[in-house]
């Protein structure tokens, strides 16, 4: 499973890169706003440090305008993946963009039939927001399992990005379900390394090492 970082903060991306486990980046207008920087400035900075898919979202809501915006964004760098919201105009736009070889990430996916539509128009990625479903009392991972089944039934090539991840258990479930990608914040990525028994065991080994005659 590929690991993407869900942030637009360059310092977080640089730190995650150092661990050697990072495959790509996902952003959205909220994450760009959190940086306090200009949109193009942030996107260019990210493209300079990560050699992997970088999702950047359109803000137009009409298919023609989305297509135009998507083309502009994808021209910025070869690694740009254009995020398109899962609305009818978005699906219309993805159909055109797929034919033109522009990579897309269909975002704000909350139902399996929505994900089915994204696959029908050959979206590169679909992003089910598992944590946001859990937040309102639905089972986010159940959605991912259903998408996986639909895509396998018809051999759709659209890749599943498990998004809006809230904890390491979501990452585990994403991997067990066979998701292609899991995108997560820097904080969650950091938590993946941790286990109290690792810390305890290490402390004990280092203590015992002091007893070894040198
Ligand atoms: C995915 O691409 C989105 O950026 C993201 O996962 C949104 O998650 P949130 O619910 O934590 O904002």
Boltz pocket constraint, residues with backbone or C-beta under 6 A from the ligand:
constraints:
  - pocket:
      binder: B
      contacts: [[A, 6], [A, 26], [A, 27], [A, 28], [A, 107], [A, 127], [A, 129], [A, 131], [A, 132], [A, 163], [A, 164], [A, 165], [A, 183]]
      max_distance: 6.0
